[in-house]
Amino acid sequence: MITRTPSYDLSSRNTFRMKVKCALYVEVTAEADLQALDWDSLPQPVFVMGGGSNLLFTKDFPGTVLHVGITSLCPAPTGHLLVTCGAGVVFDDFCAWAASQNLWGPENLSLIPGECGASAVQNIGAYGVEAKDILAGIRAWDMKERRFVDIDPADCEYGYRTSRFKTQWKGRYVITSVTYRLSKEPKPILDYGGVRKALSCHSELVEESLTPQIIRDTIIGIRRKKLPDPEEIGSAGSFFCNPVISREHFEKIVKTAKEDNGADYEVPHYVVGNQIKVPAAWMIEQCGFKGATNGGAQVYQNQPLVIVNATGNATPEEITGLEQKVIDTIAAKYGITLHPEVEHI
Ligand SMILES: Cc1cc2nc3c(=O)[nH]c(=O)nc-3n(C[C@H](O)[C@H](O)[C@H](O)COP(=O)(O)OP(=O)(O)OC[C@H]3O[C@@H](n4cnc5c(N)ncnc54)[C@H](O)[C@@H]3O)c2cc1C
């Protein structure tokens, strides 16, 4: 079924709760709808949207916002190890289903907001797992050639929160379904973000007795303490990407941090090949932005990587104003330009 709504209010469709409109909102619920759609009649540009949880609408959108509301979850008949989810399946519903079947793969990605279609665009990641680790296939409508294509994840150039869908293929494909590969073999990944520590109060810590459900529940517990619940407070999750810098640059940052915090101070970091990833949240906190506000926009107290719509009435200008203050201050102090993870529309 194709539903078209002109002058559509997007405020309930983006987790930042920006009060903006698009010229036309189109919802399709089957692949055939994409073939039947009169593409030439749509206000341009066409923007494909999932759950709106990684977007910052900065103004009214002059074109068409298209949403794929295909919500089927289909395990392959042979042993359930391949599962095809419609692009509109809520990603966490898929995680919950996998855990309920005692299948391994997405448990560390539990509670990430958004839909399955976007998981393949964003290469969502958390607690040592990324979507690319479980992606087996992607089906999409090619808006340029107006035909369906099957895309091999190996061709998607997945990296940290990125893929070809965000670069060369930007604006070309409407993902209709995503196939994930799950495993019956236990594969607990516990060494990120305090998962092992949180599990240590669990009576079943013996690794062999862990289940995807136990890990899922643990991760949900950790996330609920740190991240704002999109139902209660508007945000788009991590606002900035964590920068990766040279070792020489990192040494300069260590020097500044020791001057600020004392000689024994250790800067949190991760080694990535020859380079160093520095948590943007750490820099934001060091610059005194934790809890800082700009009108209704606020750097989230519990996790400074997140900017929230604290009052529910923040304007796009207040959010981007706070964003710019953070970027400018960090550039001046550390010589690093932060880049937003959140897509600005
Ligand atoms: C509280 C909170 C916590 C978060 N935590 C995490 C986290 O831990 N890890 C993480 O990686 N992300 C996290 N995010 C970000 C967000 O959840 C992910 O980026 C998610 O994948 C976005 O999904 P969505 O369906 O909302 O996509 P949208 O935000 O609607 O769109 C994201 C991008 O995908 C494209 N897209 C969406 N659907 C389709 C489709 N069917 N076909 C083609 N293109 C499509 C859009 O055009 C856009 O470019 C968090 C967000 C919030 C609000």
The ligand as an ORCA input file, in Angstrom:
! r2SCAN-3c Opt
* xyz 0 1
  C      19.415      7.246     22.190
  C      20.147      6.805     20.947
  C      21.176      5.882     21.057
  C      21.874      5.456     19.909
  N      22.879      4.537     20.054
  C      23.549      4.102     18.957
  C      24.588      3.121     19.078
  O      24.873      2.625     20.162
  N      25.236      2.731     17.950
  C      24.926      3.244     16.719
  O      25.554      2.838     15.731
  N      23.944      4.161     16.581
  C      23.257      4.598     17.649
  N      22.268      5.542     17.518
  C      21.991      6.119     16.190
  C      20.830      5.430     15.426
  O      20.083      4.632     16.286
  C      21.365      4.596     14.276
  O      22.126      5.384     13.400
  C      20.234      3.908     13.498
  O      20.759      2.996     12.564
  C      19.344      4.890     12.746
  O      18.245      4.152     12.270
  P      16.949      4.842     11.725
  O      16.055      3.776     11.212
  O      16.391      5.741     12.768
  O      17.527      5.670     10.487
  P      17.376      7.203     10.131
  O      17.951      8.029     11.217
  O      15.995      7.502      9.705
  O      18.328      7.275      8.847
  C      19.705      7.089      8.964
  C      20.313      6.997      7.555
  O      19.887      5.786      6.949
  C      19.224      6.055      5.708
  N      18.133      5.074      5.595
  C      17.240      4.735      6.566
  N      16.414      3.767      6.104
  C      16.785      3.527      4.823
  C      16.321      2.638      3.811
  N      15.285      1.810      4.000
  N      16.935      2.664      2.603
  C      17.964      3.502      2.357
  N      18.467      4.351      3.266
  C      17.883      4.356      4.501
  C      18.736      7.481      5.825
  O      18.599      8.080      4.550
  C      19.862      8.117      6.634
  O      20.947      8.426      5.769
  C      21.534      5.975     18.641
  C      20.472      6.894     18.530
  C      19.786      7.311     19.666
  C      18.649      8.266     19.522
*
